[in-house]
Amino acid sequence: MNSTLEKSVDGFIESIGQLGSNLGLNKVAAQLYDLLFMSNEPVSLDDMVKRLKVSKGNVSVNVRELEKWGAARKVWVKGDRRDFYKAELDIFKIITERLKTGLTRRMDEALEAIKWAEETIREGEGKYNGKEKKMAKLYRERLEKVKEMYWRLNGLVETASKIMT
């Protein structure tokens, strides 16, 4: 590769790694994705190690993470036994899927917390005094409002997912 082009790509990879880090992503994962995205040919793990100057273990772990996200995939290169990878070029698809997955996971955690709180309140119902009964009723009403919000958000995520795909 021309040294000017290589310098340009390296600078971009470094910037994307920093941006990824600022957004809470693993810096190396962001850099690997950018390296794959900017590469016209499949890239081997060894070439990723050389280009980014990080350990093979670090590259391997982060490439697997990119595969989970749907941001990269392993490809076969005829005549070579090494593992090669290519990037998913549809960045919008990757971002929307990651957002949907992350939001859905957190919403599911919230629903589990709501269910746990409701069950805990129900378990103690026979033991509550007058004031506690009023508080239990208030808690159930508020949990119901949170559940309503959950179901609205869930519907919004599903609708947005259908629109974006």
C-alpha positions in Angstrom: 0.0 0.0 0.0 1.2 3.5 -0.7 2.7 5.1 2.4 0.3 8.1 2.2 -2.7 5.9 2.0 -1.4 3.7 4.8 -0.8 6.7 7.0 -4.4 7.9 6.2 -5.9 4.6 7.1 -3.8 4.2 10.2 -4.8 7.7 11.5 -8.4 6.8 10.8 -8.1 3.5 12.6 -6.6 5.2 15.6 -9.3 7.9 15.7 -12.1 5.3 15.4 -10.5 3.3 18.2 -10.5 6.4 20.4 -14.1 7.3 19.4 -15.2 3.7 20.2 -13.4 3.9 23.6 -15.2 7.2 24.3 -18.5 5.5 23.5 -17.8 2.7 25.9 -16.7 0.2 23.4 -13.4 -1.7 23.5 -10.8 0.4 21.7 -9.2 -2.6 20.0 -12.6 -3.9 18.8 -13.4 -0.5 17.2 -10.0 -0.5 15.6 -10.3 -4.0 14.3 -13.7 -3.2 12.8 -12.3 -0.1 11.1 -9.3 -2.1 9.8 -11.7 -4.7 8.3 -14.0 -2.0 7.0 -11.2 -0.2 5.2 -9.7 -3.4 3.8 -10.7 -4.4 0.3 -9.5 -8.0 0.9 -10.1 -10.4 3.8 -7.6 -9.8 6.7 -5.9 -12.6 8.7 -5.5 -12.6 12.4 -1.8 -12.3 11.9 -2.1 -9.3 9.7 -4.4 -7.7 12.3 -1.8 -8.3 15.0 0.9 -6.7 12.9 -1.1 -3.7 11.8 -2.5 -2.8 15.2 0.5 -3.9 17.2 -1.5 -5.8 19.8 -1.4 -9.4 21.0 -2.9 -12.2 19.0 -5.1 -13.1 22.1 -6.5 -9.5 22.2 -7.2 -9.7 18.4 -8.8 -13.1 18.7 -11.1 -12.1 21.6 -12.2 -8.9 19.9 -12.8 -10.5 16.5 -15.1 -13.0 18.2 -17.0 -10.1 19.8 -17.3 -8.4 16.4 -18.7 -11.7 15.0 -21.3 -11.7 17.8 -22.3 -8.2 16.9 -22.6 -9.2 13.2 -19.9 -6.6 12.4 -17.4 -9.2 11.0 -17.5 -12.7 9.6 -14.9 -15.4 9.1 -14.2 -16.1 5.4 -12.4 -18.8 3.6 -9.3 -17.9 1.5 -8.4 -20.6 -1.0 -5.0 -22.1 -0.4 -4.6 -20.6 3.1 -5.3 -22.3 6.4 -5.3 -19.2 8.5 -8.5 -17.5 9.7 -9.5 -14.5 7.6 -12.2 -11.9 8.3 -14.3 -9.3 6.4 -16.4 -6.5 7.8 -20.1 -6.1 7.5 -20.2 -2.9 5.5 -23.7 -1.8 6.5 -22.8 0.3 9.5 -26.4 1.4 10.1 -27.5 -2.3 10.3 -24.8 -3.0 12.9 -25.6 0.0 15.0 -29.4 -0.5 15.0 -29.0 -4.2 15.9 -26.6 -3.4 18.7 -28.9 -0.7 20.0 -31.9 -3.1 19.8 -30.0 -5.9 21.5 -28.7 -3.7 24.3 -32.0 -2.0 24.9 -33.9 -5.2 24.8 -31.5 -6.8 27.3 -31.8 -3.9 29.7 -35.6 -3.8 29.4 -35.8 -7.5 30.1 -33.7 -7.0 33.3 -36.1 -4.2 34.3 -39.1 -6.5 33.7 -37.5 -9.2 35.9 -37.0 -6.6 38.7 -40.6 -5.6 38.4 -41.8 -9.2 38.6 -39.5 -9.9 41.6 -40.9 -6.8 43.4 -44.5 -7.8 42.7 -43.9 -11.4 43.9 -42.2 -10.1 47.0 -45.1 -7.8 47.8 -47.6 -10.7 47.2 -45.6 -13.1 49.5 -46.0 -10.7 52.5 -49.7 -9.8 51.9 -51.1 -11.9 54.8 -48.6 -10.3 57.3 -49.2 -6.5 56.5 -50.8 -4.2 59.0 -53.1 -1.4 57.9 -50.4 1.1 57.0 -48.4 -1.6 55.3 -51.4 -2.7 53.2 -51.8 0.9 51.9 -48.1 1.0 51.1 -48.3 -2.4 49.3 -51.2 -1.1 47.3 -49.3 2.1 46.4 -46.2 0.0 45.4 -48.3 -2.3 43.2 -49.9 0.8 41.5 -46.5 2.3 40.8 -45.1 -1.0 39.6 -48.1 -1.2 37.2 -47.1 2.2 35.8 -43.6 1.0 35.3 -44.9 -2.1 33.5 -47.0 0.1 31.3 -44.0 2.1 30.3 -42.1 -1.2 29.7 -44.7 -2.5 27.3 -44.9 0.8 25.4 -41.1 0.9 25.1 -41.1 -2.7 24.0 -43.7 -1.9 21.3 -41.6 1.1 20.2 -38.5 -1.0 19.9 -40.3 -3.7 17.9 -41.9 -1.1 15.6 -38.5 0.7 15.1 -36.8 -2.6 14.4 -39.3 -3.4 11.6 -39.0 0.0 10.1 -35.2 -0.1 10.1 -34.9 -3.5 8.5 
